[in-house]
Amino acid sequence: MSFEVIPAVDMKGGKCVQLVQGVPGSEMVSLDDPVQVALDWVSQGAKTLHLIDLDGAIEGTRTNAPIIRNIVEKCKPQGIYIQVGGGIRSFEDAAALLEIGVDRVILSTAALKDPELINRLSNEFGSDRINVALDSKNGKISIEGWTKESEHTAVEMGSMFEDKGAGTILFTNIDTEGLLSGVDPKPTEELVNTVNIPVIASGGVTTLEDIVTLKDTGASGVVVGSALYKKKFTLTEAINTITDEV
């Protein structure tokens, strides 16, 4: 799995948004057509799309499901890999997404509440299609759309979910997420050095140098949202930066 720059398409109320540290009402970006946004990222060179239903993550109702289906139908024929998270609270929720052509589902709250769910899903669909999102704030894992804090660290949970059958981990450092203040590579590096499955990094990317910094941690990819939407750099520039590094 070579390092990849993955654009985020976060959906709330049928729009593509970017929130500051996941806080509802803090939209710094709001675009009316998430499907067109996804197609624009593909046209700029995206090989993977990161789709998040924020209504699902925060309210528990996956109201943006029709938009996700539309993106899948338009992008999959172009060979685009699609990962989806937000509000996947049960085996049935995950199965429904995988069965419409989503390549990988991202579970967070549901996995932390019922780790055996990851075991069931990986046994049924294969571990490569199951990702666990570990969102860290002040060193502890946050759940339920970042509204509650657990007592566990990312390193503890990463090892446990690897044992349960997760094929990848999405690690978000909430301390830097959406602030456009740069990245802190240490928490990502700690997790990468602990587990034997790929870790996708997220949170705080502001410059092309931040992408290189996260690549150097050993992460397999980085999800970028705010920096792309605020035009700190283009997706093509980000991809070329990584390609030039190789």
N, C-alpha and C positions, 0 to 999 in steps of 0.2 A: 504494500500500500504506500505509494509515493505521496509526498506532502501536497495537500490541495488547499486552495483558497475557495471557501464555500460562501456564497452570498446568502444572507438571511432574508426571508420574506415573512415578516411577522404580521399576523392579521388580527384585527379587532374591529368589530362592528361592520364587517364587510370591506374594510379598508386596509391598506398596507401601512403600518405605523412603526415608529421607533420610539420606545419609552426610555426614560432616564431611570436606570436601576429597577426596571420592571414596575414602576409605580403608575397605576391607572391615572389618567388625566395629565400625565407629564409628557405627552406626545411632542417630540421635537420634529417629527416628520409624519405627514398623513397624506397618502396618495389613494385616489379613488378606485384604481383598477389593479388589484394584486395579480391577476392573470397576466396582464400586459407587463407588469414589473418583472414577473418571472421570465417571460419571453425575452425581455430586454437583457436580463442577465445571461440567458442562454446565447443571445446574439453577440454578447461581449466575451464569450469563451467559457462560461460556467459549465462544468461537467456534472456537478452535484448541486442540488437546491436544498436549502434548509427551510422547511415550512413550519411555522409555529402558529397554532390557534390560541391566541392570548385569551380569548373569551373562555375557551376550554380550560386553560391553565388556571385562570383566576376564578371563574364562576362554576367550572365543572360541566358546562354545556358546550358541546362542539358545534357552535352555530355557524362556523365558517367551513363546515364539511363540504358543501356544494362547490365552493371555490377551490378547495383542495382537489376534489375530483376533476374539476375543469382543468386545473394546472397539470395534473397527471395525464389526462387525455391528450393535452396539447404538447407536452414535453417528452413523454415516454417514447413516442415514435422517433424522436430525434436522438435517442440513446442516452437521455439524461437520467442520472441516478437521483432518486428523490427520497429524502428522509423527512419524517413528520413527527412533531410532538405537540403537546398541549392538550390536556384534558383526557388523555388516554388512561382511564381509571380501571379498566377490566380486561380480561382475556378477550371478551367479545369486541370491545372497542379496538383493540390492536388487530384482531383477526379481520375485522371489517376493512380496515385501512390496507392491510397486506393483500387482501383479496381483490381490491380495486386497482392494484398495481403499484402501490407504494413499496419501495425497496426496503426501507428500514424504518421501524417505529422507535420513538424515543420516549421512554417512561421515566418518571421521576417520583412524584408523590405515591403513585400506586405501588411502585417497586419498593420504596422505603417502608410502606405500610405492610406489604405482603411480598417479601423477597422470593417466595416460592412461585409467584406469578412469572418471574423471569425464567425459572427452571421449566415451567410448563410451556411457555412460549418458545423457548429455544429448542426444546424437544420436538415441538410441533412444526416449527417453521425454519429452524436452523439458527445458530447463534449469530451468523453474519447479518441477520435481519433484525436483531434485537440490540438496541442501545439503551444504556441507562445514563440519564442526565444527573450529574452531581453538581449542584449549585452551591458554592461556598461563600459565606459571609462571615468575616471575623474568624475564619478558620473552622467554622461549623457548617453543616449542611442545612440549607433552607428548603422548605417544601411548600406546597399549595400556592404556587405562583409567587414564591418568595415572601409570603406573608407570615410564615412561621419558621422558627429555627429548631433544629433537632440537636441532640447532644453528641452526634457522631462527626468524625472528620472524613474528608474525601479519601484519604489513604485507607482508613478502616473500611469504608463502604466499597471502595474500588476493588479491594482484594476479595471481599465477600461476594460481590456481584460477578466477578470473574469466575469464582467457584460455582455460582448458580447458573452460569451459561451465557452471560452477556458477551456479545462479540466485540463491542466497542463501548467506550465511555465518552460522553460529552461533558467536559469540565468547564464550567463558567465561574469566573471569579467576579462575584457580584460587587465586590469592593471597587472594581474599576469599570463595570459594565455601564455602557451608555453615557459615560462622563467625558469621553474623548480626551482622557488625561494620560494615556499610555498604559502599557502592560506591566504586570509584576510577574516575571517568569518563574519565580521560585515555587509557588504552589503547584503549577503545572508540571514542573520538572520533578518534584517529589512524587507526584502521582505516576508519571511516566516511568520513573525508576522503580516503582513498587509493583506495578501490574505487568502482565505479559500480553495484554491485548492493546490494540490501538487506542490512543487518547486524542480526541479532537478538542482543541482549545477554543475558548471564547471569552470575550470580556475585555474592553479597554483599548482595542486596536485603534490607533489614531494615525499612524504613519506606516510607510512601507518598511521602515526599520523595525517596527513592532512585529510585523509578520515574520521577518527574518529571525528576530529574537525568539519567537515562539517555535519556529521551525527548529532552532538550535536546541530547544529543550528535549527534542526527540518526539514531539507530538506528530501525529500523522496528518493533521490538517488544522485549519483555523476557520471558524465561522466569523464573518465580518458583516456588520449591519450599519451602525450609525456612520462610520467613516465613509462608507460608500455613498450613503444617502445624502450626507452633508458635503460630498464631493471633495473629501480630503485627498483622494486619489481615485483612479478608475479601476474597475475590475481587471481590465486588460493590463494595466500597469502592475497590479499586484501579481497577476499570473506571470508576467514577464520577469518580475523581480525574483520569483522563486525559480523560474526556468534558468535565468542567468546565473543563479547560485550553484546549479548542478554541475 
